[in-house]
Amino acid sequence: MPVAHEYLLRLSTQLNEGIVHPQRWNEALGSVAELMDAESAVVTEDSPHGAGANDLCLPIETDDGDVMYLSLHRSPDSFAFQPADVARAQGLLPYFRTALRLRHHVRSLQARHHQAACMLDSFDMPALLLDPNGQVLLSNVAGQAWVHSSSSIVGSRRVQDADGIRFRQCLRAACGQGMAPQGAAMQLRATENRPAQYLVLSPVQTETGTLADAAGVASATPMAMLVVRSTASYDNRAGRLFAELFDLTPAETRLLRRLVGGDSLADAARHLNVQMPTVRTHLQAIFRKTDTSRQSELLSLAATLVDTPYAE
């Protein structure tokens, strides 16, 4: 007697829901046992469950070449499985095969998500994966806290001021919107609600699909990694490092410290008690020695070279 279509639909639903809800998977196996007049029904890996006269074990080949088994067991005082029982059980195998394929895919996604999350969690500062629109696809715990803080300019706190415009320009550059993907950085100046911060954006290669799968987007979706770094102590550390690496003069080092610390050119000139033409001359020398051409590139280089933990 063929299995009713309504039963097969219900079984398919239970198995698919059972991918993430074990209780539904158990309910599906229970209904199969009832359908087959069996005492129990189990799905096992590698080897069948039971090999007695009252056991029926059918192989289920998976996409990756492995074999699982649908094993049915009847009590010793019951009757043995007949050819008609085998045919009926074989009619159920495609539904199990589909559910197992989906379960394998879900577990693969979960593993990739965990891998990507571990990578982000390795940062001791806010780290987030963003799409070109600034949507947060994945983040570490510090990143989640930052997104919901007054310091954030992404997510629900997306701003339309000059900082917001500059950030979207940097994000487009990192995601390769209208250009080849390239790293970008910007500085958020300190306000009453937030400390001074560097936002460093880096292109994310999605060809392998690992991060794209983990973020729940298509593999061709452009993404960028955002790392939020505090500017606290950047001025002295960057000054020393740049002076050693790029042979900056004392005057150039002092200017670099002011710029990395958050000063504009005018602020730096005032604090250093020099004229603007002198500041511009020093800045051009810094550009030449560091092979940069813009202040944003200089800040990006500083944020990359100087590892400053995020300050709450």
N, C-alpha and C positions, 0 to 999 in steps of 0.2 A: 504494500500500500504506500503510495507516494506521500511525502511529507507535505502538509498543507502550506500554501504560499504565505498565509498569515503568520504561521509559526516561524518560517524562515526569516521573514521581515523582523519579527520580534527578537529572534536569536541574533541576527545581524546587529540590531540596535544594542542589545545587551553586551555583545562582544566588543563592539566599538567603544561603548561607554566604559567597559571594563578596562580599557587601556589606562585610564587614569583613576578609575574607581574600582578597586579590587572586589568590592561587594557585588557589583554588577557582573563581573567576570564569574564569580562563584555562582550567582543566580543563573547565568547562562549554562554553566556546566551542570547545575542541578536540573535544569529543564531538559538538557540532553539525556541525562541519566533517566529521567522520567519517561521521555519519549522512547528510549531504547529498552524500557523495562529492566534497567540496570540498577545495581546498588550504588554505584559511584561512577563518575566520569572525571578524568584528570587529563591535563596536558603536561607532558614531561619533555625534558631535553635529553638528547644523547641516547637514551635507552627507553624501551617500552616499560610500562608499569604493569607487572603481572604477566604470567605466561601459562596459566592453567587452562583447563578445558572451558571454564566459564569466563575467560578473559578474551577481549577483542582489542587488538592494538593496531591502529592504522597510522602509517607514516604521513607526515605533513612536510613537504619540502619547502624551504624558505628561499627568498631571493638570493641570499648570500651563500647558498649551497649547503647549509646545515639542514639537519632533519630533526623534527620534533614529532611527538607521538600523541595521538588521541587514544587514551586507554579507557575502556569500559569494563566494568567488573560486575558479574552477577553472583549472588550468594551460592554456596555449594549445593544447597537443596533446590536450586532453581534449574531451569533448562539451559542447555548450551546455545550459543549464538548460531543462527542458521544463515544460509546464503542471502536470504531476504533481509536479514538484519545487517549483514555486511554492506549490501547495496544501499540500504537506508542511511547507514552511518557515513558511507562514502559521499553521499549527497550533501552532507554537512561540511565536508572538508574545505570546499572553496571559501566558506564564510570564516572558518578558522584561519585559513591561509591569509585572507585579506586583513583580518584583525591583527594577526601576528606581524604582517608587513607594516601595518600602521604603528604597532607597538614598537617595532625596531626603529622606525623613523623618529617617533617621539623620543625614545631613549637616546638616540643619536643627537637630536636637538638639545635634549637636556644635558648631555655630556658636553656638547660644544658651548652651551650657555654657561655651564659650570667652569669650563676652561677659560672662557672669556672673562667671567666674573673674577676668577682667581688672578688673572692677569691684571685687571683693574685694581683688585684689592691689594696687589703688591705695591701700589703707590701709597705713600704715607701722606697724600694730599688729594683733594678732589680730582677725580678722573672720570670723564664721561665720553660716550660715543654719541655723536650728533649726526643727523641728516642735514642736507643743505638748507632746510627750513628752520634749523635750530631745535628740532624735536629731539628730546633725549631718548635714545634707543636703549642704552644700557649705562649703568654707572656703579661706582663703588659706594660704600656707605657714606664716606665723606662727601662724595659728589651729590648724593641725594640730599644731604643736609645743606650743602651749598646752594643747590637749586631752589630750596624753599627758604633760604635766608634772605635778608635784606641786601646782601652783596650780589646776588645773582642778577644777570641780565638775560637769562634764557628761560625757557619754559613759560610758566604763567606770569613770571616777572619780566618778560621781554619788554624792553624799553624802546622808546622812539627818539631819544635824544642823541647827541653826538656820539656818545659811547655805544649806543645800540647800532647806529649806522656803521661805525667803524668795526664793530664786532661782526656784523653781517658781511661786510667786505672781506674781513679776514676769513670768515667761514666759507664764503664762496671760493676764495683762493685755495683753501685747504681741500675743498671738495672738488676742485677743478671745474668750476662753473664758468665756462667761457674762456678757459685757459688750462694749461697743464697744471695738475695739482702741485701745490707748493706749501711749505710750512709758513705760518704767519703768527704774529704775536702782537699784542697790544697791552697797554697799561691802563688800568682803572685807577684814577687818582683817588686818594682818600677823601671821604665825605663824613658827615656826622654819623651815617649809618653803616659805613664799611671801612676797612683798612685799605691801604693801597695794595693792589694786586696785579700780577701778570697773568694774562690769559694766553696760553701757548697752544696753538692749533697745529696738528700734524695730519697729513693725508693718511688714510687707512687703505691698504691694499685688500680688495675684496675678491680677488680672482679665485682664491681657494674656497671661498664660501663659508669658512669657519665662523668668522665674526658676523657675517651677514646672517647666517642661520641663527646664531646666538641672539642677534638683535631682532630677529623676526622680520627681515626685509629680504627683497630679492638680491641675488648675488651681485647684480650690476649696479645696485644703489650706491651712489657716492656717499662716503662717510668721512668724518674727521674725528680725531681724538682731541678732546679739550683737557688740558691740565691746568689747574689753578694754583699759582704759586704766590706766596707772600713776598712782598718787596723788603720785608724786615731784614736788615743787615746786608742787603744786596749791594749797597753802595760801597762799603769797605771791601767785601769779599770780591766783588766784580772788579773793583779798582786794582786790587793786588794781582788778581789772576790775569787781567788784560794787560797790565803793565809788564808782567813777566812774559806772556805769550806773544804780545805784539809790539813790545819795545816802545811803549808809550812814554812820553816825557812826563814829568811831574805835573805840568799844567794840563796836559791832555788827560791824565789820570784823574785830576781833580774835577774836570768837566764831566768825564764819564761817570764819576760817582754821583754827581748832581743829577745827571740825566736818568741814570738807572734808579736813583732814589725817588724819581717822580717829578723833578723840576722840568719846566719848559725852558727853552733857550733863554728867554727873557729873565725867568726866575734864576737860572744858573748864573747869568751875567751879573745880576744884582747881588746874589750871595757871594760870588767870587770877586766882586768889586772890579770887574773889567768891562770894557765896551763890547757892544754886539759884534762889530767887525772882528774883534779878537776871538770871541766865542766861535764865530763861523769859521775862522781860519783853523782853530783847534779841531772843530768838528770835521772839517774836510780832511784833516790829517788823520783823524781816527778812522774815518771812512776808508781812506786809502790803505791804512795799515791793516785793517780788519777785513778788507775786501767786501765792504758793504756800501750801500749808496743811499740808504734812508734810515731814519731813526728807528722805524719799526723793525727793520732788519737787525739793527744793532741791539735792540731790546730782545729780539728773538734769540740772537746769539748769546746774549747774557743769560737769558732764562734757560738755555740749553746747557751752558757750561757751568753755571753756578747752581748747585743743588741745595736749595733752601727749603726746609720743611714748611708746610702750610701753617700759618699762625691763625688760631681762632680769633 
